Amino acid sequence: MSKLQLASRASRLSYSGVIVADFEVRCLKIKELHCPVRSVPAFAEKLQASIEREGLHSPVIVVRMPREDLVAYQEERNVSTSFIPDRPWLNCVCGGTNRVEAALALGYDEIDCVLLPDL
């Protein structure tokens, strides 16, 4: 059980009022994802149970960005940059931190993601 893939293949995704049509879903290694937002343990546990029963319904939303851009973005907002990995490029999770945590708890190594061009 290494890849957590979508239970069905959707062709539209919406988040924060933005609709992404005809997106490409890619399976990425969880250890290569950076989650700048902390998960909510109780919610991640509920998602874990849901994923066990029904599979993954929505892909994780990822923006690939230079590390320096994420540092600058967080510094502008007075957010700690101490836990940002020291890699030149990051696969930054912008939607789905709890899904990532649930997948890790279930023993998955990879998860379906959508790569977006920017924040």
Contacts in CASP RR format, 6 or more apart in sequence:
PFRMAT RR
TARGET T0000
AUTHOR 0000-0000-0000
METHOD contacts of the structure
MODEL  1
MSKLQLASRASRLSYSGVIVADFEVRCLKIKELHCPVRSVPAFAEKLQAS
IEREGLHSPVIVVRMPREDLVAYQEERNVSTSFIPDRPWLNCVCGGTNRV
EAALALGYDEIDCVLLPDL
1 106 0 8 1.000
1 107 0 8 1.000
1 108 0 8 1.000
2 107 0 8 1.000
2 108 0 8 1.000
2 109 0 8 1.000
2 110 0 8 1.000
3 27 0 8 1.000
3 108 0 8 1.000
3 109 0 8 1.000
3 110 0 8 1.000
3 111 0 8 1.000
4 51 0 8 1.000
4 55 0 8 1.000
4 56 0 8 1.000
4 103 0 8 1.000
4 106 0 8 1.000
4 108 0 8 1.000
4 110 0 8 1.000
4 111 0 8 1.000
4 112 0 8 1.000
5 27 0 8 1.000
5 56 0 8 1.000
5 112 0 8 1.000
6 25 0 8 1.000
6 55 0 8 1.000
6 56 0 8 1.000
6 57 0 8 1.000
6 58 0 8 1.000
6 59 0 8 1.000
6 112 0 8 1.000
7 54 0 8 1.000
7 55 0 8 1.000
7 56 0 8 1.000
7 57 0 8 1.000
8 57 0 8 1.000
9 25 0 8 1.000
10 58 0 8 1.000
11 21 0 8 1.000
11 22 0 8 1.000
11 23 0 8 1.000
12 19 0 8 1.000
12 20 0 8 1.000
12 21 0 8 1.000
12 22 0 8 1.000
12 23 0 8 1.000
13 19 0 8 1.000
13 20 0 8 1.000
13 23 0 8 1.000
13 58 0 8 1.000
13 59 0 8 1.000
13 61 0 8 1.000
13 114 0 8 1.000
14 20 0 8 1.000
15 61 0 8 1.000
15 95 0 8 1.000
20 114 0 8 1.000
20 116 0 8 1.000
23 59 0 8 1.000
23 114 0 8 1.000
24 114 0 8 1.000
24 115 0 8 1.000
25 59 0 8 1.000
25 112 0 8 1.000
25 113 0 8 1.000
25 114 0 8 1.000
26 112 0 8 1.000
26 113 0 8 1.000
26 114 0 8 1.000
26 115 0 8 1.000
27 110 0 8 1.000
27 111 0 8 1.000
27 112 0 8 1.000
27 113 0 8 1.000
28 60 0 8 1.000
28 62 0 8 1.000
28 91 0 8 1.000
28 110 0 8 1.000
28 111 0 8 1.000
28 113 0 8 1.000
29 109 0 8 1.000
29 110 0 8 1.000
30 100 0 8 1.000
30 103 0 8 1.000
30 104 0 8 1.000
30 108 0 8 1.000
30 109 0 8 1.000
30 110 0 8 1.000
30 111 0 8 1.000
31 109 0 8 1.000
32 91 0 8 1.000
33 60 0 8 1.000
33 62 0 8 1.000
33 91 0 8 1.000
33 92 0 8 1.000
33 93 0 8 1.000
33 100 0 8 1.000
33 111 0 8 1.000
33 113 0 8 1.000
34 70 0 8 1.000
34 84 0 8 1.000
34 85 0 8 1.000
34 90 0 8 1.000
34 91 0 8 1.000
34 92 0 8 1.000
34 93 0 8 1.000
35 93 0 8 1.000
35 96 0 8 1.000
35 97 0 8 1.000
35 100 0 8 1.000
35 101 0 8 1.000
36 70 0 8 1.000
36 74 0 8 1.000
36 79 0 8 1.000
36 84 0 8 1.000
36 92 0 8 1.000
36 93 0 8 1.000
37 93 0 8 1.000
37 97 0 8 1.000
38 97 0 8 1.000
39 97 0 8 1.000
39 98 0 8 1.000
39 100 0 8 1.000
39 101 0 8 1.000
40 98 0 8 1.000
41 101 0 8 1.000
43 98 0 8 1.000
44 98 0 8 1.000
44 101 0 8 1.000
44 102 0 8 1.000
44 105 0 8 1.000
45 102 0 8 1.000
45 105 0 8 1.000
47 98 0 8 1.000
47 99 0 8 1.000
47 101 0 8 1.000
47 102 0 8 1.000
48 102 0 8 1.000
48 105 0 8 1.000
48 106 0 8 1.000
50 57 0 8 1.000
51 99 0 8 1.000
51 102 0 8 1.000
51 103 0 8 1.000
51 106 0 8 1.000
52 106 0 8 1.000
56 99 0 8 1.000
56 103 0 8 1.000
56 111 0 8 1.000
56 112 0 8 1.000
58 96 0 8 1.000
58 99 0 8 1.000
59 111 0 8 1.000
59 112 0 8 1.000
59 113 0 8 1.000
59 114 0 8 1.000
60 93 0 8 1.000
60 95 0 8 1.000
60 96 0 8 1.000
60 99 0 8 1.000
60 100 0 8 1.000
60 111 0 8 1.000
60 112 0 8 1.000
60 113 0 8 1.000
60 114 0 8 1.000
61 93 0 8 1.000
61 94 0 8 1.000
61 95 0 8 1.000
61 96 0 8 1.000
61 113 0 8 1.000
61 114 0 8 1.000
61 116 0 8 1.000
62 91 0 8 1.000
62 92 0 8 1.000
62 93 0 8 1.000
62 94 0 8 1.000
62 113 0 8 1.000
62 114 0 8 1.000
62 115 0 8 1.000
62 116 0 8 1.000
63 91 0 8 1.000
63 92 0 8 1.000
63 94 0 8 1.000
63 115 0 8 1.000
63 116 0 8 1.000
63 117 0 8 1.000
63 118 0 8 1.000
63 119 0 8 1.000
64 89 0 8 1.000
64 90 0 8 1.000
64 91 0 8 1.000
64 92 0 8 1.000
64 115 0 8 1.000
65 89 0 8 1.000
65 90 0 8 1.000
65 92 0 8 1.000
65 118 0 8 1.000
65 119 0 8 1.000
66 88 0 8 1.000
66 89 0 8 1.000
66 90 0 8 1.000
67 84 0 8 1.000
67 85 0 8 1.000
67 86 0 8 1.000
67 87 0 8 1.000
67 88 0 8 1.000
67 89 0 8 1.000
67 90 0 8 1.000
70 81 0 8 1.000
70 84 0 8 1.000
70 90 0 8 1.000
70 92 0 8 1.000
71 81 0 8 1.000
71 84 0 8 1.000
73 119 0 8 1.000
74 80 0 8 1.000
74 81 0 8 1.000
74 84 0 8 1.000
75 81 0 8 1.000
84 90 0 8 1.000
91 113 0 8 1.000
91 115 0 8 1.000
93 100 0 8 1.000
94 116 0 8 1.000
94 119 0 8 1.000
99 111 0 8 1.000
100 111 0 8 1.000
103 111 0 8 1.000
END
